[in-house]
């Protein structure tokens, strides 16, 4: 039933967007036909040019799409690696990882909304060759994404037991499951900044009309580190080792993407950005510590979670 709901929701998302997409596609070619130009080209010249353009568009499209597909596959493979390593642990390990990851990823998804909205601006600047405008836009997006994800991470870390108890502790999910899931979620939160930066940094790479394999290679390096650390630590640390491997792997991929972007495409000021993000991380650490103390002193889960939504951002801003 759950799988059927996911499938139905996916179809409905397409149907909701389809009318606007159809209108856009229907009007786009007419706005760019040769008839709208001051000087018309001969009809035969147009006929000779169209087949060559169409023939070249398919291989070019596949060449540009292949690195994107490989990057996406490599990034999603982290989940497969974690589940495979956790399959040798005691029963319940995969469930703890899954529940912890679902909650911890909410701040990351919220932060990437900023980059999704501003992606056309970055693509336009890159297409026009305006590297300085693209640099300012990318740096601003990285700061905003880091700000949002770190505020969310501070809340998740500080109120982890409260959130898990409020959402899942019922039926067969008992207090022990809540404790383990909350602890795993706090370890996962170490890599939330890396997840957010990876999603933001990869967009400029894929905004140019030529194949680029660097993002996929950066993700492959992070995946190999996740696999190595997960296999090495799962035997002694269990699910905590797997969550730590995820954080280390994705943070490594984000660092490689940042280095590659600043050297290959956009001259980002890496040192200044590192200092700015470091201040945000310090503020998040203070806010999460204050939130953890407040959550421990609270008695009602719902009231504590609601109070934390005000407390954590306030402490973060003050710090």
KAGILIN-V302369 format. One record per pair of residues at least 4 apart in sequence whose ideal C-beta (glycine too) atoms are under 6 Angstrom apart, sorted by sequence separation. I is the first residue (numbers start at 1). J is the second residue. D is the distance in whole Angstrom. If there is no record, write none. Layout:
I,J,D
I,J,D
This chain:
14,18,6
17,21,6
18,22,6
41,45,5
51,55,6
56,60,6
57,61,6
61,65,6
65,69,6
89,93,4
100,104,6
101,105,6
141,145,6
146,150,6
155,159,6
159,163,5
164,168,6
165,169,4
169,173,6
173,177,5
177,181,6
191,195,6
197,201,6
213,217,6
226,230,6
229,233,6
230,234,6
233,237,5
237,241,3
260,264,5
261,265,6
307,311,6
308,312,5
41,46,6
125,130,5
168,173,5
261,266,6
262,268,4
298,304,3
34,41,5
86,93,5
205,212,5
234,241,5
86,94,5
125,133,4
126,134,5
233,241,3
234,242,6
262,270,5
125,134,4
169,178,5
295,304,5
205,215,5
83,94,6
86,97,6
122,134,6
230,242,5
165,178,5
202,215,5
164,178,5
122,137,5
230,245,4
121,137,5
229,245,4
164,181,5
291,308,5
294,311,6
164,182,5
226,245,5
229,248,6
226,246,6
161,182,4
291,312,5
160,182,4
118,141,6
225,248,6
226,249,3
225,249,5
160,185,5
287,312,5
290,315,5
115,141,5
160,186,5
222,249,4
225,252,5
222,250,6
287,315,4
157,186,5
287,316,4
114,144,5
115,145,6
222,252,5
114,145,6
222,253,3
157,189,5
156,189,5
283,316,5
286,319,4
111,145,4
219,253,5
218,253,5
221,256,6
153,189,5
283,319,4
111,148,4
110,148,6
111,149,4
218,256,4
153,192,5
218,257,5
108,149,6
107,149,5
149,192,5
149,193,6
107,152,2
107,153,6
214,260,5
149,196,4
145,196,5
104,156,6
187,240,5
145,200,5
184,239,5
188,243,5
191,246,6
195,250,5
198,253,5
187,243,4
191,247,3
194,250,4
198,254,5
201,257,4
187,244,6
190,247,4
194,251,4
197,254,4
201,258,6
142,200,6
141,200,6
184,243,5
191,250,5
191,251,6
194,254,4
201,261,6
204,265,6
138,204,6
100,181,5
104,185,5
126,207,5
99,181,5
103,185,6
122,204,6
126,208,6
96,180,5
100,184,4
104,188,4
108,192,5
119,203,5
123,207,4
96,181,5
100,185,4
104,189,5
107,192,6
111,196,4
115,200,4
122,207,6
101,188,6
108,195,5
112,199,5
96,184,5
100,188,5
108,196,5
115,203,6
138,266,6
150,280,5
154,284,4
158,288,4
135,266,5
146,277,5
153,284,6
157,288,4
134,266,5
159,291,6
154,287,4
158,291,2
162,295,5
146,280,5
150,284,4
154,288,4
158,292,4
131,266,6
166,301,4
159,295,5
165,301,5
158,295,6
68,206,6
162,301,5
166,305,6
74,216,6
97,239,6
162,304,5
96,239,5
162,305,5
67,211,5
71,215,5
75,219,5
67,212,6
71,216,4
74,219,4
78,223,6
81,226,6
85,230,5
67,213,5
70,216,4
74,220,5
77,223,6
81,227,5
93,239,5
159,305,6
64,211,6
63,211,5
71,219,6
78,226,5
67,216,5
74,223,6
85,234,5
89,238,6
159,308,5
155,308,6
86,242,6
85,242,6
155,312,5
154,312,5
82,242,5
151,313,6
154,316,6
151,316,5
